[in-house]
């Protein structure tokens, strides 16, 4: 059995149709790994902000693509809290009535603490993981990032 992710917490527990939820680590990881598109939620000036982003999972860590100067990532680090959501649409359910029509999907919502990868070598390695997660083999095809590019990513 996979290691549970603590699905009973008030913050993450599914309340409507809870029998459809899974908090198993391998299930959540499979959803996170099936796509690189995510939506990142933070609080900015007391208001919620959700923006699309790119992510790659590296073990227990979720790497988000972005600039350290972006409002989204600055806010995630400043508040010490971030929410990342991933959704995979498996199909549409078409019924005789609109009420019985639906969508088949899998999703994962993860909460965590955001931090900027400060060390340039750690940042270089994280960027390589991100590039490889997005386009396998691409990291070997491109020139190495300059220190200036690394500071801005």
N, C-alpha and C positions, 0 to 999 in steps of 0.2 A: 504494500500500500504506500502511496506517495505521502510525503510530508505535508500536513495541512498548513494552510496559510493563516489560520486564525479567523475563520469565517464567522465566528460568533460575535465579533466586536460590533458595537452599535454603529460604528462608522461605515462598515463594509457589508453588513448583513443584508441579504436580499429579503424584502418583506412581502412583496407580491409574487406569488407562485414560487415560494422558497424551495420547493422540491425540484425545480429546474436548475437551481444553482449548484455550483461546485466550487469548493475552496481548496481543492487539491493542487499542490504545487505543479505537478506535471501537466494538468489541464490548463492552468493559467499560463504557464510557460509556452505551451503549444499555441495558444491564442496570440500571445505577444510575439512569438517567433514567426507566425504565419503572415505577418504584414509588417511593413516599416512605417506605415502612416498611423499617427496617433493624434489625440487632442490633449493639450496640456492646460490644466486649470489652475489658476492662482488668484489671489486677492490683490488688487491694485487700488490704492487709495480708498480702501473700504468696500470696493465693488468687485464682483467676480469678473474674470477675464479668461476666456477659453480660446485658444488658437491652435490650428493644425501645426504639426511638426513631424519630424522624422525621428525614429528611435531604432535602436538595436539593443538586444539584451546580451549582456556579458556576464554569465553566471548569475549572481544575485543582484547585479547592478544593471540599471536601465540607462543607456547612454542616449541623451537627447541632443540633436543637432541644433546649433544656434550660435549666435555671437554673444560674448559676455556683456556687450553693451545693449542687448535687446531688453526691452521693458519686461517681457515675459520672463526671461531667465533671471534678470536682476531681481524681480519681485519674488520669484521662487526661492532664490538664495536668501533674500532679506527676511522673508517671513518664516523661513525654515520649513515650509510645507508646500508640497506640490501634489496634484492629482493628475494621473495620466489614464486616459481611456482609449481602448482599442475595440473596434467593432468589425466583425466579419459577417457579411451578409451571405447567407447560404441559399436563399431563395424567397420567392413570394408565394404566399398561400392565397389562392384565389377561390372564393366560395360564392354561393348564390347570393349572399347578402354581404354588404359592406362590413357589418358587425362581425361576421365570422371570417372575414378576410384578415390576413395578418402578414407577418414577415418572419422568416426563420433566420435567426442570427445567433452568433456567439459573441460574447464581449467579456472584457476584463477591465476592471477599474482598480488601479493600484495607487496607494498613497505612500509617500516617502518624504525624505529630506533631500533637498537639492543642494548641490555644491558645485562650484566652478572647479574644473581641473586646472590647478595653477601651474604645476610643474610642466615645463615644456616637453620633456621626454614622455611623461605620462600622457600629456595631451596628444602628442604625436602618435603614441600607441593607441589611444582611445579613438582618434580620427581614423586610423587604419582599420580598427575593428568596425567602425561605423561604415566606412567606405566598402569594406568587404561584405558587410551585412546587406548593404544596399545593392551592390553590383559585384558579386564574387569574381575575383581575379583583377579587378580594376586597380587596386592599390599598387600592383606590380607594373601597371601600364603607365601610370602618371609620374611626373617628376615629384621629388620630395617637396613638402611644404616648406616655405621659408619661415624663419622665426617670426617675421611680421604677420604672415598668414596664420600661423599657429596662435599668436596672441589674439587675433581677431575671430577665432573660431572656438 
